[in-house]
Amino acid sequence: MTAITVQKSAKTLDDLKACVSFGEPLGELPAQRDSCFYNSDGVLMGTWECEPGKLKLDLKITEFCHILTGHWILTDNNNIVVELKAGDSFCFPKGWQGISEVVKTVRKVYTVIV
C-alpha cells in the first residue's frame, strides 16, 4: 500500500533551503527557498518562499499555488495584472509568460505538474 506524504505547518516551516531561481531576475536576484516534500511521476509538491524582487517568467510547467503570506503581483505579456495576497489560490498555466513582482515576501504551497 502506498503511504500518504505529509508536510505539516507550511506557514511556519523552518527547513526551507536555498533553491535555483524560479525565473530570470530583473535587477538584483531575490532570495528564494524551497522545501519539496513530494516528487514522483512528474508531480512536485512543497512550500516555496521568495523575498521582494522581480523575475521574468517563461513557464514550461503547470502549477497550482496557494499563498500563505505576502503580496505578489503577476503581469502577463498582454499586460493583464493579477494581484495576490495571503489566502489566494491560483494556477500558472503551462506556457505562462510575464513578470513576477514580489512586493512583500511570499510563501506559497504548490503543486507542479511537469
N, C-alpha and C positions, 0 to 999 in steps of 0.2 A: 504494500500500500504506500502511496506517495504521501509524504508529510506536508503539512501546511508550513509555509515560510512566513515568519513574522518579523517586523521591525517596530518596536514599541516606542512611544513618546517621541515621534518625529519632530515635534515643535521644540523640544528641549534636548534632543540628541546631541551628544558631545564627542562623537567619534568620527565626525566628518574629516576627510583628508583632502589635501590639495589635489586638484584634477586638471586635466587638459581643458583648455578654454572651449566653451560652448560655441564660440564664434570668433570672428576676426575683430580685434579691438579697434575702436575709433578713438584715438587718444591713448591714455595710459590703460594697460590691461587691468581690469578689475579682478580681485582675488575671487576664486571660485573653489568650492569644496563640495565633496560628494560622499555619500555612504550608500552604495548599491548593496541591497540585500538579496536580490534575485536576478539571475542571469541564466536563461535557458531558452532554447528553441527560438532565438531572435527576439525575446522579450526581456527587458530590463526594468527593474523597479527599485526605487530608493528615494533618498532625500538629497536635495541639491541646494546650495546657498551661493549667492553672488552679492558682492559688495557693489556700491554705486559705480556706474560707468556705462559706456555704450559699446555695443557689439554689433557687427554686421552679420546677419544670419542667412544661411542658404541651406535649409534643412533637407536631408536625404532620408528622414525617418518620419513616422507619425508619433506624436507624443501627447498623452493626457497629462495635465498638470492641475494640482490644487495648491493654491497659495496659502501658506501658513502665516507668514509675516511679510511685511514690506510693501513697497509701492513700485510697480513696473509699468512702463509704457512701451507698447509694441506698435510700430508703424510699418505697414507693408509697402511694397514698391508702388502701390497705387495711392499712397498717402492716406490709407484708411487707418485710423488710430484706435487702439484698444487700450484702455487704462484698467489695470488690475490691482487689487488690494487684498489683504487677508480675508479669507473666506470665499474668494472667487475660484471657480474651476473653468478650464478651457482646454481646447485641443489645438496643437500646432499640426496642421495637415502636412503630409509629405509634400515637399516642394515649396513650402512657405519661404519667402524671401523678404527681408526688411531689416529694420533697425530695432534693436532691443536696448531700451534705456532703463537701467535700474536706478530709481530715484532714491529709495531707501532700501537698505539691504533686504533682499528677497530670500525667503526659504520656502521651498515647494517640495511636495511629494510628487513623484512622476511614475508613469508607465511609458516606456518607449517600445515601439514595435518597429523592428528593423526590416 
